[in-house]
């Protein structure tokens, strides 16, 4: 696969990291295969996770083809770049075409990055996972690599004002041990195994993180941070859905 767009984008991203003064710690890069397909199952805590994870893979001289929501590809600036880097558009209302495209990439020896939580975790804990990563690995006979990003939420995350100042934040990307999901294996069981491995790896990364989590908005409540708990996020989401339903009913009455 020819890459004309990816290299200059990498240069631009590295320039941004230099401007921000980020201190990267890449762990387990030896778990990224030098050749052949693999599925990176990545936690999702901020809007820069894809770029930061891709940077972590570069020492292995590999590019990651990320699965990303269709809305990004529809953007007049981001869209052409995403297509030029051969990322994969995901239409949440009909995901079969993106699944087939990802399978094709994996079978061709590409690394595919997927965020199995589907959306950013506002609690910064591992949410329930979708089964896409497991099904892709099973269908392509390629390994899954549990992947954890930590620190990116300090720059740009959901419902928190972005911080683009030069702060020298420490950013960790950890690549766990690859494992194979055998064809015929129970998908839900494999997904539960993946989630547990991601949770364990996240704990390891947090335990070795150089900055204190106590009292920080970017840190989970479990570690003394002030981010909402998973339970609080669920309640907020339920209230949001209820509000939407009420507004919909009100609009229907007016019509």
Buried (B, 14 or more C-beta within 10 A) or exposed (E): EEEEBBEEBBEEBEEEBEEBEBEBBBBBBEBBBEEEBBBBBBBBBBBBBBBBBBBBBBEBEBBBBBBBBBEBBEEEEBBEBBEBBBBBBBEEEEBEEBBEBBBEBBEEBBBBBBBBBBEBBBBBBBBEBBBBBBBBBBBBEBBBBBBBBBBBBBBBBEEBEEEEEEEEBBBBBBBBEBBEBEEEEEEEEBBBBBBEBBBBBBBBBBEEBEEEBEEBBBBBBBBEBEBBBBEEBEEEEEEEEEEEEEEEEEEEEEE
